[in-house]
Amino acid sequence: MRKAHASTRATEVREVSKPDEQWRQELTPLQYSVLRHAHTERPFTGEYVHNHQDGSYRCAGCGSKLFSSDAKFDSGTGWPSFDEPAVAEAVELRADNSLFMRRTEVVCRRCGGHLGHVFNDGPTSTGQRYCINSCSLAFAPAAAEGEQDAGEAEQHSGEAEQAGPARG
């Protein structure tokens, strides 16, 4: 496992913010190391490198929907690769000049977890290769994804009802 840089802790407030000890308890040691301290899992060791099922890839830290199986391709690099995020606003891109290289880090916008890096050498029309650590992801098969999305929509509508009528 390689350490990209000291930490992904952002100064801005995230939608999902937890004390370090809670992250340690909720994540596996590898997930904690990658998501919270920007380490990198070894190539060809991740659970989703060769996954070809239909579904979506969510942040292992907060559950935010990040990538679709439709955007996944085999880059031969040893990490799951995607040509674009499922929702562009779900990820944040930042300059990463660690390890004597210029790269662009990919971070979950909702919790600040380190996901991987994006490169401009992708084989599709986007020209991008989002090279993502498997341990930063949780896969939701297409059938389960529909159920999960419906549950999220129901939860959000319940939150809106509790909040009362919108005032404009």
Secondary structure, DSSP 8 states (H G I E B T S, - for coil): -EE-SS----SS--SS---HHHHHHHS-HHHIIIIIH-EE--TT-STTTT---SEEEEETTT--EEEEGGGEE--SSSS-EESS-SSGGGEEEEEE-GGG--EEEEEETTT--EEEEEES--SSTT--EEEE-GGGEEEEEHHHHHHHHHHHHHHHHHHHHHH-S---
